[in-house]
Amino acid sequence: MLLVIHIAILTTWIAIAISLSAMRSCSGQRVYSPAQEALRFEAHVWEPSGASNPLYAGKPTEARDKAWTELLQYSSLRFTVEELEMIGPTRKDEGVKLPDGGYLGTLMVFHELHCVKHLRFYLYAAHYFPELTAEQTKARLVHLDHCLDILRVGAMCRGDTAPLTMRWGRSQPRPLANFSSAHSCVNWDSLNGWAQKRAVTHLFDPGYLRHPVLGNVFEGPDAELIGLIGAVEVP
Ligand SMILES: *[C@@H]1O[C@H](CO)[C@@H](O)[C@H](O)[C@H]1NC(C)=O
């Protein structure tokens, strides 16, 4: 009898020790996000030749503009007050309250996609901004420099260690990469589906979002092109 109790106690201790060490090894790596429940990791092999996806890459077309708009359609999200409290102790006090409940936010992945979208806009500036003033160009460059650095730090943060091997091409003497290695990726539909349920769809409606002192935020059809959300504050 005594032996059974001893074994039971020992087993419990071992179980606690294992779960504690598991928590410790996770807590240093995984930080809180309300979206963590939507994360499903799986192995993805990207385009083997490294060719760009013509749905998003290439000269401006109506189809590409539509694809980019759709990719970012759920990027403005509603967070609850409890979630803000989990993120940081002062977030709720400084937070942007939505008129129909919750607080405005997004996920970094959407911000990164926004950055890629705006870098692309500028790559084709003659098409997207045929009449920028010197002042507007300067403001845009401040924003795009911020975007480039966000993408740099994001790449370094994730440290995608998918190995790329080299191969010989047929028409040029330089080594080419074989891109068809597996990456550990989140399932985008799962993450985007989570975002869809929280998307703030009226954000760009004139009068919906108001600064408490300075008034209306979005007034006009160019709001998306200007991309004011998450703007870098102009001193
Ligand atoms: C790259 O490697 C894969 C196997 O991992 C192979 O099937 C493919 O032919 C290689 N070359 C290119 C250009 O992808």
The ligand as an SDF file (V2000), in Angstrom:
LIG
                    3D

 14 14  0  0  0  0  0  0  0  0999 V2000
   15.2910   21.1260  -56.9800 C   0  0  0  0  0  0  0  0  0  0  0  0
   15.2280   20.0330  -56.1000 O   0  0  0  0  0  0  0  0  0  0  0  0
   14.1040   19.1740  -56.2630 C   0  0  0  0  0  0  0  0  0  0  0  0
   14.1820   18.0660  -55.2500 C   0  0  0  0  0  0  0  0  0  0  0  0
   14.2700   18.5660  -53.9450 O   0  0  0  0  0  0  0  0  0  0  0  0
   14.0120   18.6460  -57.6620 C   0  0  0  0  0  0  0  0  0  0  0  0
   12.8080   17.9180  -57.8290 O   0  0  0  0  0  0  0  0  0  0  0  0
   14.0780   19.7940  -58.6720 C   0  0  0  0  0  0  0  0  0  0  0  0
   14.1180   19.2880  -59.9860 O   0  0  0  0  0  0  0  0  0  0  0  0
   15.3120   20.6440  -58.4060 C   0  0  0  0  0  0  0  0  0  0  0  0
   15.4730   21.7280  -59.3830 N   0  0  0  0  0  0  0  0  0  0  0  0
   14.6720   22.7860  -59.5070 C   0  0  0  0  0  0  0  0  0  0  0  0
   14.9500   23.7290  -60.6000 C   0  0  0  0  0  0  0  0  0  0  0  0
   13.7600   22.9890  -58.7700 O   0  0  0  0  0  0  0  0  0  0  0  0
  1  2  1  0
  1 10  1  0
  2  3  1  0
  3  4  1  0
  3  6  1  0
  4  5  1  0
  6  7  1  0
  6  8  1  0
  8  9  1  0
  8 10  1  0
 10 11  1  0
 11 12  1  0
 12 13  1  0
 12 14  2  0
M  END
$$$$
